[in-house]
Amino acid sequence: MNEKLNTLVKLNQYRLENQYQAAIDTCKELLAEDENDADVIAVLAVLYHRLAFNRTEVINEMFETAILWANKAIEIKPDRADFYAIRGRIFLDFPDYEKAANDFRLALQIRPDLLSACFGLGFLARAAEEIVSVDEAIGAVESATKIHLDNPLVFSELHGLLTIKGHLHEANQTLARALLSFEPLPRKYT
C-alpha cells in the first residue's frame, strides 16, 4: 500500500504542476496494477480534459478521450455521483450543454449536495436557460447550502442565481451569509 500511496503522491504533484502527460503516464502505471480502479480512470478523464486546453491542435481528440475515460469510470461504478459530474464538466467545455445538464442532474439524483454538479447547473442556467432554468439551479444550490454551511462559495453561487431571478432581498441575505462564513469569500466573488 505504501508504494501505491507514494505513486499517488507523485501523481498529485504532477497534477499540481500541470504536468498532464506525466500524470497520465502515472495513471497508466497504476492501471497496470488494477485496470478497474475507477478513481484512477476518472482522474484520467480529468487529465485528458485539461490536456485538451493545452494541445489545441488535437482538442477534439483530447475531449473524446476524456469522455471515453469518464464513461469507463461510470461503467465500473455507476453509483458515483462525482463521476457523472466529471463527465458533465467535460461536456460543458466540449460544449454539449444538454449532455452536461443530464450528467449534472444524474449526479444530483445520487448525491444532492455535490457542489460541482450544483455549480454546473448554475453555469448552465446562465449560459443556456432553455436547457437549465434558473429555478432548477436555485433548487440544487439551495440543497447544497443545507449541507455545506461553511462554504462561502455555495452562498455566493446562490446569491448570483437569486439576483438573476430578481429576488434581491434574498440575494443580499445570501451574500451576507457568504461574507460571514468561517472562511472568507475570495475577492473575485465580491
C-alpha positions as MATLAB code, in Angstrom:
seq = 'MNEKLNTLVKLNQYRLENQYQAAIDTCKELLAEDENDADVIAVLAVLYHRLAFNRTEVINEMFETAILWANKAIEIKPDRADFYAIRGRIFLDFPDYEKAANDFRLALQIRPDLLSACFGLGFLARAAEEIVSVDEAIGAVESATKIHLDNPLVFSELHGLLTIKGHLHEANQTLARALLSFEPLPRKYT';
ca = [
       0.000    0.000    0.000;
       2.860    2.405    0.749;
       4.127    2.033   -2.811;
       0.710    2.924   -4.200;
       0.447    5.909   -1.855;
       3.866    7.107   -2.990;
       2.717    6.830   -6.600;
      -0.484    8.733   -5.773;
       1.564   11.496   -4.135;
       3.690   11.697   -7.295;
       0.501   11.808   -9.405;
      -0.895   14.597   -7.254;
       2.329   16.583   -7.633;
       2.214   16.244  -11.425;
      -1.382   17.473  -11.385;
      -0.473   20.471   -9.212;
       2.348   21.331  -11.617;
       0.104   20.905  -14.700;
       2.378   18.139  -15.973;
      -0.516   16.337  -17.599;
       1.403   13.856  -19.714;
       3.493   12.714  -16.728;
       0.282   12.413  -14.700;
      -1.342   10.354  -17.479;
       1.680    8.058  -17.590;
       1.496    7.642  -13.797;
      -2.215    6.769  -14.018;
      -1.440    4.154  -16.623;
       1.195    2.675  -14.288;
      -1.471    2.447  -11.585;
      -3.923    0.847  -14.006;
      -1.336   -1.804  -14.858;
      -1.776   -2.942  -11.234;
      -5.597   -2.678  -11.248;
      -7.238   -1.982  -14.596;
     -10.633   -1.417  -12.962;
      -9.597    1.284  -10.490;
     -12.464    3.659  -11.236;
     -10.899    6.528   -9.271;
      -7.721    6.425  -11.350;
      -9.806    6.127  -14.511;
     -11.825    9.193  -13.503;
      -8.597   11.125  -12.930;
      -7.511   10.131  -16.455;
     -10.730   11.690  -17.752;
      -9.896   14.905  -15.893;
      -6.320   14.895  -17.183;
      -7.328   14.476  -20.828;
      -9.916   17.222  -20.312;
      -7.183   19.556  -19.029;
      -4.749   18.454  -21.719;
      -7.291   19.458  -24.374;
      -6.787   23.121  -23.471;
      -3.011   22.828  -23.795;
      -2.961   20.931  -27.088;
      -5.397   22.854  -29.254;
      -4.263   21.069  -32.429;
      -5.886   17.880  -31.106;
      -8.535   19.411  -28.845;
     -11.432   17.288  -30.144;
      -9.409   14.090  -29.810;
      -8.489   15.009  -26.213;
     -12.127   15.748  -25.307;
     -13.295   12.489  -26.876;
     -10.611   10.588  -24.960;
     -11.654   12.336  -21.735;
     -15.266   11.300  -22.327;
     -14.242    7.697  -23.020;
     -12.375    7.524  -19.694;
     -15.285    9.136  -17.843;
     -17.673    6.622  -19.421;
     -15.432    3.765  -18.293;
     -15.340    5.069  -14.698;
     -19.148    5.334  -14.705;
     -19.462    1.841  -16.174;
     -17.371    0.421  -13.323;
     -19.053    2.443  -10.557;
     -22.403    3.817  -11.754;
     -23.299    4.897   -8.212;
     -20.515    7.509   -8.011;
     -22.085   10.929   -8.424;
     -18.711   12.621   -8.844;
     -18.018   10.595  -11.984;
     -21.179   11.950  -13.639;
     -20.162   15.456  -12.574;
     -16.719   14.960  -14.119;
     -18.276   13.888  -17.411;
     -20.735   16.776  -17.127;
     -17.842   19.202  -16.770;
     -16.181   17.735  -19.850;
     -19.413   18.103  -21.826;
     -19.719   21.663  -20.526;
     -16.403   22.560  -22.136;
     -16.795   20.396  -25.262;
     -19.517   22.032  -25.436;
     -22.607   19.888  -25.331;
     -24.799   21.671  -22.790;
     -27.647   19.190  -22.986;
     -25.422   16.219  -22.128;
     -23.715   18.287  -19.428;
     -27.072   19.149  -17.851;
     -28.157   15.500  -17.942;
     -24.948   14.393  -16.211;
     -25.215   17.083  -13.538;
     -28.821   16.044  -12.904;
     -27.806   12.370  -12.644;
     -25.071   13.304  -10.179;
     -27.567   15.244   -8.050;
     -30.004   12.329   -8.042;
     -27.282   10.216   -6.466;
     -25.881   12.921   -4.210;
     -27.993   16.100   -3.908;
     -25.204   18.074   -2.213;
     -22.465   17.545   -4.823;
     -21.124   21.051   -5.336;
     -19.577   20.523   -8.763;
     -22.950   19.395  -10.119;
     -24.780   22.291   -8.413;
     -22.292   24.784   -9.838;
     -22.541   23.115  -13.256;
     -26.302   23.633  -13.282;
     -25.765   27.202  -12.096;
     -23.429   27.869  -15.009;
     -25.878   26.317  -17.466;
     -28.753   28.398  -16.085;
     -26.732   31.476  -17.023;
     -25.459   30.151  -20.368;
     -28.352   28.091  -21.693;
     -31.545   28.740  -19.743;
     -33.546   26.745  -22.284;
     -31.713   23.662  -21.002;
     -31.492   24.502  -17.274;
     -33.856   27.004  -15.709;
     -32.670   29.429  -13.065;
     -35.298   27.924  -10.746;
     -33.812   24.424  -11.201;
     -30.320   25.730  -10.469;
     -31.550   27.639   -7.398;
     -33.170   24.455   -6.074;
     -29.962   22.492   -6.492;
     -27.782   25.130   -4.852;
     -30.255   25.659   -2.005;
     -29.980   21.929   -1.247;
     -26.229   22.268   -1.087;
     -26.418   25.221    1.325;
     -28.103   22.975    3.888;
     -25.088   20.663    3.965;
     -22.200   22.998    3.113;
     -22.904   25.586    5.788;
     -19.278   26.679    5.997;
     -18.569   27.088    2.284;
     -18.949   30.711    1.201;
     -18.830   29.786   -2.496;
     -22.141   27.932   -2.235;
     -23.842   31.008   -0.812;
     -22.144   33.222   -3.393;
     -23.468   30.989   -6.178;
     -26.969   31.168   -4.721;
     -26.619   34.962   -4.479;
     -25.865   35.171   -8.206;
     -28.816   32.975   -9.178;
     -31.249   34.830   -6.905;
     -30.040   38.124   -8.379;
     -30.753   36.861  -11.910;
     -34.227   35.875  -10.757;
     -34.779   39.375   -9.311;
     -35.058   38.237   -5.688;
     -32.724   40.974   -4.486;
     -33.585   40.877   -0.776;
     -32.924   37.114   -0.593;
     -29.845   37.547   -2.783;
     -28.388   40.154   -0.423;
     -29.103   37.970    2.618;
     -27.336   35.094    0.901;
     -24.337   37.266    0.021;
     -24.151   38.399    3.658;
     -24.122   34.724    4.682;
     -21.247   34.098    2.257;
     -19.312   37.053    3.649;
     -19.827   35.882    7.232;
     -18.688   32.280    6.667;
     -15.801   30.785    8.610;
     -13.591   31.033    5.514;
     -13.526   34.430    3.787;
     -15.143   34.750    0.394;
     -12.397   35.123   -2.241;
     -12.099   38.646   -3.608;
     -13.174   37.715   -7.131;
     -16.676   36.890   -5.789;
     -17.235   40.245   -4.086;
];
